């Protein structure tokens, strides 16, 4: 294991978790991603019950691990559930409002 990954696991991930919990206690959504190696990314995400689209998209990006198909699938699913104002989603036949 790379020293940066160990450092991330030991210090950064727990600190991010504490920050996320502090935000959640105040009703705030939190999403963070950290690249600790060429192919190593960790994420910490805690969303409120009704997060802003910015945080939903940030969380999707942080969790997809670079897989564009997975990211686009989540975005399409989110657009179908919550509505959207996207030209691209409309081209896919996703209605503008949920």
Number of C-alpha atoms within 10 A of each C-alpha: 5 10 10 14 17 12 12 19 14 11 11 16 18 13 14 20 17 13 15 21 17 14 16 15 11 10 14 17 22 23 21 19 18 15 13 17 12 6 8 12 16 18 18 20 20 19 18 16 9 11 15 12 14 10 19 21 17 15 22 20 22 20 20 15 16 12 10 11 10 15 19 15 12 17 19 19 13 17 21 17 13 12 16 20 11 13 11 11 18 13 9 10 11 19 16 15 11 11
